[in-house]
Amino acid sequence: MGLWFGFAWGTIMWFFAWKEHGIAGMFAVTVACMAGLLFGFSMATYYAYGRRKYRLPKWESLGEDRK
């Protein structure tokens, strides 16, 4: 999720904000990567919290019952 978010958000920001203000390309890429990492970490934390809250099993344990 973070990879796609960082790419999409960075592209939109480049064309609508950063390009007009003269932000350097490498700085824009770095900020987009950091935003993607933060978003990805946030979503992973959110889903891990939901799994614990609803007491759901881990993905790895779902296939063990069929053996």
Rosetta blueprint (number, residue, H / E / L):
1 M L
2 G H
3 L H
4 W H
5 F H
6 G H
7 F H
8 A H
9 W H
10 G H
11 T H
12 I H
13 M H
14 W H
15 F H
16 F H
17 A H
18 W H
19 K L
20 E L
21 H L
22 G L
23 I L
24 A L
25 G H
26 M H
27 F H
28 A H
29 V H
30 T H
31 V H
32 A H
33 C H
34 M H
35 A H
36 G H
37 L H
38 L H
39 F H
40 G H
41 F H
42 S H
43 M H
44 A H
45 T H
46 Y H
47 Y H
48 A H
49 Y H
50 G H
51 R H
52 R H
53 K H
54 Y L
55 R L
56 L L
57 P L
58 K L
59 W H
60 E H
61 S H
62 L H
63 G L
64 E H
65 D H
66 R H
67 K L
